Amino acid sequence: MNICFFIGKIISDIDFKFMVNDKKNIAIAIFKLKVNENCILTVKGYNNLADLCYRNLSINNYIIIQGELNSKMEVILYSVELF
C-alpha cells in the first residue's frame, strides 16, 4: 500500500454516482485534479468521502488530498481538505 499527498486544483465537475453491490449502496464521487502543468489525476472518493466531496467541492477549488495512487493514475481518497 502506498500513501500519497497531493495539492492541486479541481478541473472538472464532481461526478456523483451510486453502485448497488450485494444489497449495499456505494456512493462514488469522481473528479479530475491538476497537480502541475503536465499531471492530471483522477480522484475517487467512496461513501462518506463521496458525499463530502459532492457537497463541499467545486471546480477551481484548491485542495489537499491524502490517498492511495494506483497504476491507472487514480487516487483513492482517504481524506480531503480545502487549501
Backbone as CSV, one residue per row, in Angstrom:
resi,resn,N_x,N_y,N_z,CA_x,CA_y,CA_z,C_x,C_y,C_z
1,MET,0.849,-1.178,0.000,0.000,0.000,0.000,0.889,1.232,0.000
2,ASN,0.519,2.213,-0.818,1.246,3.470,-0.827,0.312,4.597,-0.410
3,ILE,0.811,5.506,0.379,0.026,6.669,0.792,0.686,7.897,0.196
4,CYS,-0.105,8.682,-0.518,0.411,9.859,-1.205,-0.368,11.096,-0.766
5,PHE,0.294,12.236,-0.825,-0.319,13.525,-0.542,-0.173,14.393,-1.780
6,PHE,-1.261,15.064,-2.175,-1.230,15.926,-3.347,-1.917,17.244,-3.028
7,ILE,-1.407,18.305,-3.636,-2.060,19.614,-3.617,-2.338,19.952,-5.065
8,GLY,-3.578,20.330,-5.356,-3.908,20.638,-6.733,-5.215,21.381,-6.862
9,LYS,-5.578,21.629,-8.123,-6.779,22.387,-8.471,-7.774,21.453,-9.149
10,ILE,-9.019,21.506,-8.724,-10.077,20.697,-9.334,-10.411,21.300,-10.696
11,ILE,-10.348,20.477,-11.745,-10.580,20.994,-13.097,-11.802,20.374,-13.770
12,SER,-12.586,19.606,-13.026,-13.806,19.028,-13.599,-14.930,19.092,-12.573
13,ASP,-16.143,18.887,-13.058,-17.280,18.783,-12.139,-17.145,17.505,-11.316
14,ILE,-17.748,17.525,-10.140,-17.763,16.339,-9.289,-18.878,15.422,-9.809
15,ASP,-18.514,14.245,-10.282,-19.468,13.271,-10.801,-19.855,12.345,-9.651
16,PHE,-21.128,12.359,-9.263,-21.613,11.597,-8.112,-22.483,10.458,-8.608
17,LYS,-22.128,9.227,-8.224,-22.853,8.048,-8.694,-23.127,7.097,-7.536
18,PHE,-24.072,6.183,-7.768,-24.347,5.094,-6.825,-24.139,3.767,-7.540
19,MET,-23.568,2.818,-6.801,-23.454,1.444,-7.282,-24.189,0.555,-6.293
20,VAL,-24.900,-0.422,-6.813,-25.570,-1.392,-5.952,-24.758,-2.675,-6.011
21,ASN,-24.345,-3.155,-4.835,-23.475,-4.320,-4.771,-23.922,-5.206,-3.611
22,ASP,-24.544,-6.329,-3.914,-24.989,-7.284,-2.889,-25.759,-6.609,-1.756
23,LYS,-26.839,-5.941,-2.092,-27.723,-5.271,-1.139,-27.075,-4.073,-0.445
24,LYS,-25.933,-3.612,-0.930,-25.286,-2.425,-0.374,-25.257,-1.339,-1.443
25,ASN,-25.536,-0.125,-1.053,-25.396,1.010,-1.954,-24.058,1.670,-1.670
26,ILE,-23.273,1.877,-2.702,-21.967,2.510,-2.571,-21.991,3.812,-3.359
27,ALA,-21.714,4.923,-2.674,-21.650,6.227,-3.330,-20.221,6.464,-3.806
28,ILE,-20.093,7.032,-5.010,-18.780,7.328,-5.576,-18.781,8.752,-6.128
29,ALA,-17.756,9.516,-5.768,-17.527,10.835,-6.350,-16.229,10.757,-7.136
30,ILE,-16.264,11.225,-8.393,-15.099,11.169,-9.265,-14.865,12.566,-9.828
31,PHE,-13.601,13.014,-9.786,-13.247,14.299,-10.388,-11.790,14.301,-10.792
32,LYS,-11.406,15.296,-11.593,-10.031,15.447,-12.070,-9.323,16.514,-11.251
33,LEU,-8.062,16.227,-10.913,-7.231,17.135,-10.127,-5.967,17.430,-10.911
34,LYS,-5.715,18.724,-11.158,-4.498,19.141,-11.857,-3.433,19.436,-10.817
35,VAL,-2.372,18.607,-10.803,-1.319,18.729,-9.808,-0.252,19.699,-10.280
36,ASN,0.158,19.599,-11.521,1.045,20.582,-12.153,0.665,20.669,-13.621
37,GLU,1.458,21.338,-14.422,1.056,21.557,-15.816,0.920,20.275,-16.622
38,ASN,1.666,19.246,-16.276,1.664,18.022,-17.073,0.978,16.839,-16.411
39,CYS,0.524,16.969,-15.184,-0.019,15.823,-14.452,-1.461,16.087,-14.011
40,ILE,-2.370,15.273,-14.536,-3.777,15.333,-14.148,-4.160,13.965,-13.600
41,LEU,-4.692,13.956,-12.385,-5.076,12.721,-11.711,-6.590,12.593,-11.667
42,THR,-7.069,11.372,-11.720,-8.472,11.082,-11.464,-8.588,10.726,-9.985
43,VAL,-9.502,11.379,-9.290,-9.679,11.168,-7.853,-11.034,10.507,-7.621
44,LYS,-11.033,9.455,-6.798,-12.269,8.745,-6.474,-12.429,8.694,-4.961
45,GLY,-13.605,9.104,-4.505,-13.951,9.011,-3.092,-15.189,8.154,-2.941
46,TYR,-15.232,7.363,-1.896,-16.342,6.437,-1.689,-17.118,6.784,-0.422
47,ASN,-18.423,6.526,-0.470,-19.359,6.648,0.650,-19.318,8.025,1.312
48,ASN,-18.887,8.138,2.568,-18.921,9.428,3.266,-18.027,10.468,2.605
49,LEU,-16.869,10.057,2.115,-15.988,10.998,1.411,-16.610,11.454,0.095
50,ALA,-17.347,10.587,-0.570,-18.034,10.967,-1.800,-19.069,12.055,-1.519
51,ASP,-19.818,11.880,-0.462,-20.821,12.869,-0.065,-20.160,14.199,0.298
52,LEU,-19.074,14.145,1.053,-18.336,15.342,1.439,-17.805,16.085,0.207
53,CYS,-17.238,15.356,-0.735,-16.720,15.968,-1.961,-17.838,16.627,-2.766
54,TYR,-18.952,15.926,-2.919,-20.060,16.439,-3.716,-20.656,17.705,-3.101
55,ARG,-20.769,17.746,-1.763,-21.370,18.897,-1.091,-20.435,20.094,-0.979
56,ASN,-19.128,19.860,-0.782,-18.228,20.952,-0.409,-17.221,21.382,-1.471
57,LEU,-17.035,20.596,-2.512,-16.015,20.923,-3.500,-16.644,21.338,-4.821
58,SER,-15.907,22.154,-5.584,-16.363,22.557,-6.907,-15.154,22.866,-7.787
59,ILE,-15.426,23.126,-9.050,-14.358,23.465,-9.993,-13.581,24.676,-9.478
60,ASN,-12.273,24.670,-9.724,-11.323,25.734,-9.372,-10.990,25.813,-7.885
61,ASN,-11.500,24.888,-7.053,-11.055,24.816,-5.657,-9.655,24.212,-5.621
62,TYR,-8.810,24.765,-4.759,-7.508,24.146,-4.483,-7.684,23.274,-3.253
63,ILE,-7.227,22.029,-3.344,-7.420,21.088,-2.250,-6.121,20.347,-1.931
64,ILE,-6.091,19.785,-0.740,-5.028,18.882,-0.306,-5.692,17.530,-0.093
65,ILE,-5.154,16.504,-0.726,-5.738,15.174,-0.577,-4.695,14.176,-0.090
66,GLN,-5.192,13.175,0.594,-4.374,12.040,1.004,-5.063,10.810,0.453
67,GLY,-4.293,9.925,-0.157,-4.904,8.734,-0.703,-3.899,7.745,-1.227
68,GLU,-4.425,6.755,-1.898,-3.617,5.683,-2.466,-3.603,5.835,-3.984
69,LEU,-2.431,5.890,-4.581,-2.273,6.040,-6.024,-2.146,4.664,-6.658
70,ASN,-2.998,4.387,-7.659,-2.900,3.090,-8.326,-2.219,3.248,-9.695
71,SER,-2.093,2.178,-10.435,-1.358,2.185,-11.699,-2.067,2.944,-12.818
72,LYS,-3.347,3.241,-12.651,-4.106,3.989,-13.656,-4.072,5.488,-13.409
73,MET,-3.173,5.940,-12.509,-3.080,7.348,-12.110,-4.387,7.815,-11.471
74,GLU,-5.031,6.937,-10.725,-6.231,7.263,-9.965,-5.870,7.275,-8.488
75,VAL,-6.398,8.252,-7.777,-6.172,8.347,-6.340,-7.459,7.943,-5.627
76,ILE,-7.358,6.961,-4.749,-8.481,6.555,-3.904,-8.355,7.364,-2.621
77,LEU,-9.336,8.232,-2.376,-9.251,9.196,-1.271,-9.299,8.554,0.097
78,TYR,-8.442,9.077,0.984,-8.523,8.797,2.415,-9.000,10.031,3.158
79,SER,-8.564,11.232,2.701,-9.013,12.487,3.300,-8.834,13.613,2.289
80,VAL,-9.599,14.697,2.512,-9.553,15.850,1.621,-9.780,17.112,2.437
81,GLU,-9.061,18.189,2.106,-9.221,19.482,2.771,-9.125,20.595,1.744
82,LEU,-9.903,21.645,1.940,-9.756,22.834,1.097,-8.460,23.534,1.471
83,PHE,-7.780,24.077,0.472,-6.487,24.715,0.677,-6.642,26.211,0.779
